[in-house]
């Protein structure tokens, strides 16, 4: 009687809980890549939430050239476990290679969406409260700066209006369709 409903509820819980943790780990990894301010309250939350498993992973996986590989591996592991549990709940078989590839693709997709939403939120914040500082503003600015700087050089402000966020969102949207979608399709075929 409740079979499919319980499966749907279990899938929802697994995807929500592990998805949020993947996002937290991914944000920590991305903030380390862009050298964000780690005294920011949001950054401190991310460090606290990810420190226990990373403490053990860092013993095995060292950082290379300032890149914290243990955070990337932790994100990959949690994403893999999420996908594996969903497949298990749904009663489907999946190959390890397919799950690993799909996990990597989902992490790349998540990184692109994090940057996209950072840009969108920064644009909205610039309309609402352009001169006030918020700790979230600093984190979002750090995340979007690596793509916004080249876009601002490419498309200077026109009549006082900065259209570079539109260019960035268009480019990231194209990247999702040209790179991520085919990779995801390939990974799903391996499952």
C-alpha beads as a LAMMPS data file, in Angstrom:
LAMMPS data file: protein, C-alpha beads

191 atoms
190 bonds

1 atom types
1 bond types

-500.0 500.0 xlo xhi
-500.0 500.0 ylo yhi
-500.0 500.0 zlo zhi

Masses

1 110.0

Atoms # bond

1 1 1 0.000 0.000 0.000
2 1 1 2.642 2.568 0.997
3 1 1 5.532 1.054 -1.038
4 1 1 6.094 3.717 -3.698
5 1 1 5.211 6.519 -1.287
6 1 1 7.776 5.353 1.251
7 1 1 10.367 5.033 -1.532
8 1 1 9.592 8.565 -2.707
9 1 1 9.854 9.894 0.840
10 1 1 13.142 8.057 1.445
11 1 1 14.550 9.351 -1.851
12 1 1 13.490 12.883 -0.939
13 1 1 15.185 12.668 2.481
14 1 1 18.412 11.216 1.061
15 1 1 18.597 13.761 -1.774
16 1 1 17.811 16.673 0.545
17 1 1 20.132 15.826 3.438
18 1 1 23.088 14.643 1.376
19 1 1 22.458 17.301 -1.289
20 1 1 22.725 20.048 1.326
21 1 1 25.947 18.541 2.665
22 1 1 27.381 18.252 -0.868
23 1 1 26.567 21.940 -1.346
24 1 1 28.291 22.832 1.941
25 1 1 31.437 20.873 1.022
26 1 1 31.408 22.259 -2.513
27 1 1 31.112 25.822 -1.213
28 1 1 34.074 25.234 1.079
29 1 1 36.118 23.887 -1.833
30 1 1 35.128 26.771 -4.117
31 1 1 35.812 29.404 -1.447
32 1 1 39.278 27.967 -0.922
33 1 1 39.894 28.115 -4.677
34 1 1 39.002 31.822 -4.837
35 1 1 40.836 32.641 -1.576
36 1 1 37.727 33.994 0.129
37 1 1 37.789 35.552 3.569
38 1 1 37.587 32.635 5.998
39 1 1 36.815 34.934 8.923
40 1 1 33.440 35.605 7.318
41 1 1 30.607 34.060 9.434
42 1 1 29.333 32.026 6.476
43 1 1 32.832 30.726 5.780
44 1 1 33.230 29.829 9.449
45 1 1 29.977 27.835 9.299
46 1 1 31.238 25.930 6.239
47 1 1 34.549 25.161 7.947
48 1 1 32.818 23.947 11.115
49 1 1 30.344 21.777 9.189
50 1 1 33.016 20.088 7.096
51 1 1 35.919 19.856 9.528
52 1 1 35.207 16.421 11.104
53 1 1 35.416 14.312 7.923
54 1 1 38.101 16.509 6.370
55 1 1 40.343 16.043 9.396
56 1 1 40.608 12.356 8.506
57 1 1 40.718 12.764 4.738
58 1 1 43.594 15.255 4.931
59 1 1 45.765 12.570 6.503
60 1 1 45.417 10.549 3.300
61 1 1 44.839 13.198 0.619
62 1 1 47.206 16.187 0.725
63 1 1 46.552 19.512 -0.917
64 1 1 48.373 20.327 -4.128
65 1 1 49.361 23.864 -5.106
66 1 1 46.973 25.505 -2.667
67 1 1 44.048 23.347 -3.797
68 1 1 42.373 21.374 -1.029
69 1 1 41.892 18.051 -2.776
70 1 1 40.396 16.479 0.344
71 1 1 37.361 18.809 0.066
72 1 1 36.881 17.844 -3.579
73 1 1 37.184 14.150 -2.730
74 1 1 34.741 14.518 0.170
75 1 1 32.226 16.211 -2.148
76 1 1 32.674 13.385 -4.664
77 1 1 32.220 10.726 -1.966
78 1 1 29.060 12.307 -0.561
79 1 1 27.613 12.813 -4.058
80 1 1 28.432 9.185 -4.913
81 1 1 26.775 7.925 -1.715
82 1 1 23.693 10.038 -2.445
83 1 1 23.315 8.608 -5.954
84 1 1 24.035 5.064 -4.772
85 1 1 21.435 5.291 -1.982
86 1 1 18.824 6.660 -4.391
87 1 1 19.503 3.784 -6.788
88 1 1 19.295 1.343 -3.896
89 1 1 15.978 2.793 -2.701
90 1 1 14.573 2.659 -6.236
91 1 1 15.745 -0.936 -6.612
92 1 1 17.976 -0.212 -9.600
93 1 1 21.403 -1.580 -10.335
94 1 1 24.156 0.857 -11.194
95 1 1 27.787 0.467 -12.134
96 1 1 30.429 2.059 -9.943
97 1 1 32.012 3.726 -12.969
98 1 1 28.673 5.217 -14.021
99 1 1 27.994 6.486 -10.508
100 1 1 31.487 7.983 -10.240
101 1 1 31.154 9.755 -13.563
102 1 1 27.647 10.982 -12.766
103 1 1 28.893 12.208 -9.366
104 1 1 31.662 14.220 -11.017
105 1 1 29.277 15.680 -13.577
106 1 1 26.772 16.622 -10.866
107 1 1 29.534 18.391 -8.919
108 1 1 30.570 20.381 -12.003
109 1 1 26.907 21.254 -12.577
110 1 1 26.561 22.312 -8.944
111 1 1 29.634 24.559 -9.226
112 1 1 28.171 26.269 -12.287
113 1 1 24.829 26.768 -10.540
114 1 1 26.562 28.172 -7.446
115 1 1 28.284 30.772 -9.623
116 1 1 25.055 31.532 -11.507
117 1 1 23.061 32.066 -8.326
118 1 1 25.901 34.129 -6.844
119 1 1 25.725 36.467 -9.814
120 1 1 21.921 36.679 -9.689
121 1 1 21.842 37.368 -5.943
122 1 1 24.585 40.000 -6.248
123 1 1 22.617 41.767 -8.974
124 1 1 19.481 41.750 -6.814
125 1 1 21.422 42.962 -3.768
126 1 1 22.943 45.772 -5.824
127 1 1 19.421 46.983 -6.634
128 1 1 18.068 46.670 -3.090
129 1 1 20.968 47.758 -0.868
130 1 1 23.878 48.843 -3.054
131 1 1 26.045 50.429 -0.366
132 1 1 25.572 48.211 2.693
133 1 1 27.882 45.337 3.536
134 1 1 26.563 41.921 4.385
135 1 1 28.768 38.886 5.146
136 1 1 26.933 36.914 2.464
137 1 1 27.720 39.677 -0.048
138 1 1 31.453 39.132 0.501
139 1 1 31.187 35.380 -0.060
140 1 1 29.031 35.787 -3.173
141 1 1 31.409 38.414 -4.526
142 1 1 34.364 36.079 -3.991
143 1 1 32.584 33.218 -5.752
144 1 1 31.532 35.246 -8.779
145 1 1 34.648 37.431 -9.171
146 1 1 36.681 34.924 -11.259
147 1 1 34.025 34.964 -13.997
148 1 1 32.817 38.543 -13.561
149 1 1 36.249 40.184 -13.960
150 1 1 36.852 38.847 -17.501
151 1 1 33.244 39.606 -18.443
152 1 1 33.628 43.202 -17.237
153 1 1 36.789 43.580 -19.330
154 1 1 34.999 42.110 -22.335
155 1 1 31.818 44.188 -21.956
156 1 1 32.391 47.534 -20.238
157 1 1 29.432 49.327 -18.621
158 1 1 27.072 50.867 -21.154
159 1 1 25.632 54.176 -20.073
160 1 1 26.243 53.396 -16.425
161 1 1 24.592 49.960 -16.694
162 1 1 26.729 46.879 -16.075
163 1 1 25.559 44.164 -18.478
164 1 1 28.416 41.786 -17.689
165 1 1 26.187 39.649 -15.393
166 1 1 23.971 38.915 -18.406
167 1 1 27.022 37.842 -20.409
168 1 1 28.199 35.596 -17.553
169 1 1 24.757 34.000 -17.126
170 1 1 24.488 33.375 -20.872
171 1 1 27.956 31.792 -21.006
172 1 1 27.285 29.583 -18.004
173 1 1 23.920 28.562 -19.473
174 1 1 25.658 27.591 -22.710
175 1 1 28.268 25.654 -20.722
176 1 1 25.500 23.698 -18.964
177 1 1 23.997 22.745 -22.314
178 1 1 27.168 22.122 -24.313
179 1 1 29.373 20.430 -21.704
180 1 1 27.355 19.228 -18.715
181 1 1 24.315 17.828 -20.556
182 1 1 26.355 15.547 -22.887
183 1 1 28.553 14.376 -20.007
184 1 1 25.485 13.607 -17.906
185 1 1 23.936 11.706 -20.801
186 1 1 27.153 9.686 -21.180
187 1 1 27.243 8.938 -17.443
188 1 1 23.609 7.853 -17.405
189 1 1 24.322 5.437 -20.239
190 1 1 27.101 3.874 -18.131
191 1 1 24.687 3.231 -15.267

Bonds

1 1 1 2
2 1 2 3
3 1 3 4
4 1 4 5
5 1 5 6
6 1 6 7
7 1 7 8
8 1 8 9
9 1 9 10
10 1 10 11
11 1 11 12
12 1 12 13
13 1 13 14
14 1 14 15
15 1 15 16
16 1 16 17
17 1 17 18
18 1 18 19
19 1 19 20
20 1 20 21
21 1 21 22
22 1 22 23
23 1 23 24
24 1 24 25
25 1 25 26
26 1 26 27
27 1 27 28
28 1 28 29
29 1 29 30
30 1 30 31
31 1 31 32
32 1 32 33
33 1 33 34
34 1 34 35
35 1 35 36
36 1 36 37
37 1 37 38
38 1 38 39
39 1 39 40
40 1 40 41
41 1 41 42
42 1 42 43
43 1 43 44
44 1 44 45
45 1 45 46
46 1 46 47
47 1 47 48
48 1 48 49
49 1 49 50
50 1 50 51
51 1 51 52
52 1 52 53
53 1 53 54
54 1 54 55
55 1 55 56
56 1 56 57
57 1 57 58
58 1 58 59
59 1 59 60
60 1 60 61
61 1 61 62
62 1 62 63
63 1 63 64
64 1 64 65
65 1 65 66
66 1 66 67
67 1 67 68
68 1 68 69
69 1 69 70
70 1 70 71
71 1 71 72
72 1 72 73
73 1 73 74
74 1 74 75
75 1 75 76
76 1 76 77
77 1 77 78
78 1 78 79
79 1 79 80
80 1 80 81
81 1 81 82
82 1 82 83
83 1 83 84
84 1 84 85
85 1 85 86
86 1 86 87
87 1 87 88
88 1 88 89
89 1 89 90
90 1 90 91
91 1 91 92
92 1 92 93
93 1 93 94
94 1 94 95
95 1 95 96
96 1 96 97
97 1 97 98
98 1 98 99
99 1 99 100
100 1 100 101
101 1 101 102
102 1 102 103
103 1 103 104
104 1 104 105
105 1 105 106
106 1 106 107
107 1 107 108
108 1 108 109
109 1 109 110
110 1 110 111
111 1 111 112
112 1 112 113
113 1 113 114
114 1 114 115
115 1 115 116
116 1 116 117
117 1 117 118
118 1 118 119
119 1 119 120
120 1 120 121
121 1 121 122
122 1 122 123
123 1 123 124
124 1 124 125
125 1 125 126
126 1 126 127
127 1 127 128
128 1 128 129
129 1 129 130
130 1 130 131
131 1 131 132
132 1 132 133
133 1 133 134
134 1 134 135
135 1 135 136
136 1 136 137
137 1 137 138
138 1 138 139
139 1 139 140
140 1 140 141
141 1 141 142
142 1 142 143
143 1 143 144
144 1 144 145
145 1 145 146
146 1 146 147
147 1 147 148
148 1 148 149
149 1 149 150
150 1 150 151
151 1 151 152
152 1 152 153
153 1 153 154
154 1 154 155
155 1 155 156
156 1 156 157
157 1 157 158
158 1 158 159
159 1 159 160
160 1 160 161
161 1 161 162
162 1 162 163
163 1 163 164
164 1 164 165
165 1 165 166
166 1 166 167
167 1 167 168
168 1 168 169
169 1 169 170
170 1 170 171
171 1 171 172
172 1 172 173
173 1 173 174
174 1 174 175
175 1 175 176
176 1 176 177
177 1 177 178
178 1 178 179
179 1 179 180
180 1 180 181
181 1 181 182
182 1 182 183
183 1 183 184
184 1 184 185
185 1 185 186
186 1 186 187
187 1 187 188
188 1 188 189
189 1 189 190
190 1 190 191
